[in-house]
Amino acid sequence: DLLSQMLEPLMMVVIGSLIGIIMMGMYLPIFNMGSVIQ
């Protein structure tokens, strides 16, 4: 039970960072295209 209590926040951080990386990967090309157009 102690292990699961320690793993839960760790998993949340890992999942959150993965989602953040995916979002950055999706948004960076859009910003790059916008700067190229300008």
C-alpha positions in Angstrom: 0.0 0.0 0.0 2.9 2.3 0.8 4.4 1.5 -2.6 1.2 2.4 -4.4 0.9 5.6 -2.4 4.4 6.5 -3.5 3.9 5.5 -7.1 0.6 7.4 -7.7 2.1 10.9 -7.6 5.1 9.7 -9.6 2.8 8.2 -12.3 0.8 11.5 -12.4 4.1 13.5 -12.9 5.2 11.0 -15.7 1.8 11.1 -17.5 1.6 14.9 -17.1 5.1 15.4 -18.6 4.3 13.1 -21.4 1.1 15.0 -22.2 3.1 18.3 -22.0 5.7 16.9 -24.5 3.0 15.8 -26.9 1.2 19.2 -26.7 4.6 21.0 -27.3 5.2 18.7 -30.3 1.8 19.6 -31.7 2.0 23.4 -31.1 5.6 24.1 -32.0 5.1 23.5 -35.8 2.1 25.8 -35.8 4.1 28.6 -34.1 7.0 27.9 -36.6 4.6 28.2 -39.6 3.2 31.4 -38.2 6.7 32.9 -37.8 7.6 31.8 -41.4 4.4 33.5 -42.8 5.3 36.8 -41.1 
